[in-house]
Amino acid sequence: MRRSLGFVATFFVLVSSCFAQTNVPSTRARQVIIDTDPGTDDAMAILLALNSPELKVEALTVVPGNVTAAQGLENALKIVSLAGRCDVLVAAGAQHPLNQKLITAEFWHGKNGLANIELPASKCKADARFGPDLIIEMVHKYPHEITLIPIGPLTNIALAVSKDPSIASLVREVVIMGGSISGGNVDAAAEANIYNDPEAASIVFNAGWPSLTMVGSDIGERTLLTRRQLEQLQEAHGPQSDFVALIAKYLLDLSDRFGFPGAAMYDPVAVGVAVDPSIATTQNMRVDVETRGEFTRGETVANRHNTVERNVLHGDRYIIEGLDRVQPNAKVCVDVKADRFLEMFVSRIKGK
Ligand SMILES: [Ca+2]
């Protein structure tokens, strides 16, 4: 009984301290790098970021995932071009996951990764630098200012922090779309971004960032775009809003086919949390990435109470002698104000 009361008290302290930290108003736009595998929901997330005055998007770095590295680079360039934002650096990165074959998701995202919508050729050119090197350079150029928003597999971020571990303490924060604490969207356990490169994810979760927020698939699946938002998006006309409305229609038709109640806004809600942390309730947890499990490779294993029992060998058996604390390494989103996010998303996209 004492243990469970202690757990409840700890929970409230952790949750309330997160609110205290995240509600501090920011006076100027935060510089962000979005690492992305575009991707339908990536496209919506990038356009949300480009239309959010709270963020200054310095660069997109492209990682293979939903589509190949080459297709992802083409898509990223077309997206920034559509938004008239050739000032945003776009760099290619890794060509494949660290330790396994690439798994692409045209099944969900369309043949070109962008719902089979043919955007105009990009007027923007790719930066020549390797994505992970660009991340390292930018973090040193703007120490303690850069927020990394990885919305694809964590390959590029793992390569960057492995090559230069000093960046871990020099970024402002990391907001990840990935993982889940209540079952996966690939299989019973794993979320796609983590599943597509579990070794990279393990490196990133253990890198020692000042702050790492995990926006899991379970949060995206509680943030459902529906035909109501589609109709709102269709009221406005402009290159960006027309494109997002077409993506939304594609995703909703897909959702209908599979009997989903709406389109999960996986990547956009992670950008939403970077824009306005108060839409998320977070809890500090120790998160480890399963890289070996028979059924659980790619699972984010979260310790909700941040303790493990201490078992001590006495003769032929172990005896539990107490609890050892483990250090949390992530602010895990446990709840989201989905309606507030969807309103923000639609209004900002409709403005374009
Ligand atoms: Ca993505």
Boltz pocket constraint, residues with backbone or C-beta under 6 A from the ligand:
constraints:
  - pocket:
      binder: B
      contacts: [[A, 36], [A, 37], [A, 38], [A, 39], [A, 41], [A, 42], [A, 66], [A, 151], [A, 152], [A, 267]]
      max_distance: 6.0
